[in-house]
Amino acid sequence: MPEKKLKTPTGELINALDNSKYSYSKKDNMAKIAQINELSRRKIKSPTAIIKYHEALCFMQAYPGNAAISRIVDFQLSEFYKIVGDFRESNGSGDDRINDTGMVDTIIRYPYSFNMALWLSENFGSDIDIDWDDYSEKEDDPISGLLSAFAIYVENDGIDDEDISSQDWIENARGKKQSSLAWLLRRIVSANIPGSLKQHLYDNAEIGLKWNLGLSDSSRTLAKKPVKRAFFQRSGLKKSRINLRNAGRKTRPEIKLLSKTAGRAVINRLIKALLPRHRELYPVLFANPHEVYETSPGRGLKIFIPGMRPENRMPLETNYSAILVKNGVPIGYGIAVLFFDQCEIAINVFDTFRSGEASVIFDHFFRVFYHNFGARAFIMRKWQVGHENEEGLQSGSFWFYHKLGFRPIEQETARLAESEHKKIQRKKAYRTDLKTLKKLALSDMVIDLRPGPRNPFEELRVSDIGMAVTKTVAEDFDGDGKRAEKSLALKARKNLGNPDIGGWNYNEKSQFRRWSPLIGIIPDLADWKRSEKSALLALIRSKGTLQEGKFVKLLQAHNHLKVAIKKIARSAANRI
């Protein structure tokens, strides 16, 4: 009688699949298909195994070896809800060990901000609600403080009853057609108070939400969108030695402006990629469907770059966000914040897709802002390289960016980095210890591509400019902001020659009001040339137009304004 072949344990099979995901020979591809076919016939009970299998499939969906792997992976992920269902059946519906993973048909729990809660409520209805189980564990009752502000006066007797919880009161007040969250958000939105105060009241309450992902494309499992032509890995992932200091000698990346409809779809996709991962970004919250650019480094990679809505833009800086997509799968995000020729820049490739292609993506993203937006001094914030960021420390972010050409701004940190770099060059096996990495992460980093000597680098900080206005309000107007705003606006108009802005649209006029206090403290503005005053008015007006890219270029071209703002910033820094 033939000996019965032993079945490979499920855990070992998943480990083998995970270990081979970076290998793309014909033999490796056939093995992966066989492993996936075998796993599709099994029930996976271990949460650790389910998560690892899911991550391996997601990676292979973005980086498939051939069309056959792409098809089988797509199918397995489309059926992954069955694996989740089997897990619930085996372990009970209350088992939360696969929740907060972003997998299909699981639960996300997180205290999303006011604007994100609004977006979620509008897009997911009853699938998103207040997490009352989490709320009941709070020592205080922050929602009760909100209720009296939105209730009919006579209802306060019920709100003040200690035997009636906030949950019970809202459950009675909301009616049957809306969730507790939707009711609360509607009451806040309709309140006759400024929008910033509404946001503050809600965010300060830190209300945990419970989001049932169901079978939606907000789950990481079903996040892929169809592509016209997939890129298949014929060999290992592309690892390139890139020095960003050579950006000026490299080709200018092509970018194209998408239609409003396509732009809105990109923004929604970016939001959906971030929220299951408990991430929120200000430029994404208020992204502008009228200004979304598409660019591609090739190899199935695309980068979509949204600007911000005119009403939510910062007065001086220009904020862009980005979503990184590989073969239709969101694999990360980015930011770029422009101010004159400075650019704060970063990308974050999601854990699942960490690979050798991060440098290729960053190189392209960097060159987009060098060539197309005129950035010359690129700043990497210390958080990105590990400051108070354990993930950044463990992943070796400092040395990743150092290899690309970034250097610490703080001189003491720069000397430590140079010393460590020499040790690495002398001994290939040398690894910087965690204590030293934490020290290296105490400084922002920079690549300064402007002509002329720039050592040490001096950042022009918007915080110094804001503080200069604050000091003026305190010293000249006894801290009365409204009086200062009115007086400085009149002064700004006078020094600009009382321009007629009657034909400007609402957002353009709003930007003029926001800029007026700064313009009002430029000491020699009245003596500027008429052409310089006209150029200043043009750049302020462009801040309120549909696309902010024009503002970036007009700001960079106004040298007299830059000199004036630098003086104001330095004066403020010296007065603190």
Secondary structure, DSSP 8 states (H G I E B T S, - for coil): ---------HHHHHHHHHHTTT--SHHHHHHHHHHHHHHTTS----HHHHHHHHHHHHHHHHS-SSHHHHHHHHHHHHTHHHHHHHHHHHH-TT--TTTTS--TT-EEEE---HHHHHHHHHHHGGGEEE-HHHHTT-SS-HHHHHHHHHS-GGGHHHHT-TTS-HHHHHHHHS-SSS-HHHHHHHHHHHSSS-HHHHHHHHHHH---EEEE-TTSTTSGGG-----SS----SSS-------GGGGGGS-----EE--HHHHHHHHHHHHHHHGGGT---HHHHTEEEEEEEEEEEETTEEEEEEEE-GGG--SS-EEEEEEEEETTEEEEEEEEEEETTEEEEEEEE-GGG-STTHHHHHHHHHHIIIIIT---EEEE-GGGGTTT-HHHHHTTHHHHHHHHT-EESSHHHHHHHHHHHHHHHH-TT----HHHHHHHTTS-EEEE-SSS---S-----HHHHHHHHHHHHHHHHTT-HHHHHHHHHHHHHHHTT----TTS-HHHHHHHHHHHHHHHT-TTGGGS-HHHHHHHHHHHHHTTSS-THHHHHHHHH-HHHHHHHHHHHHHHHHH-
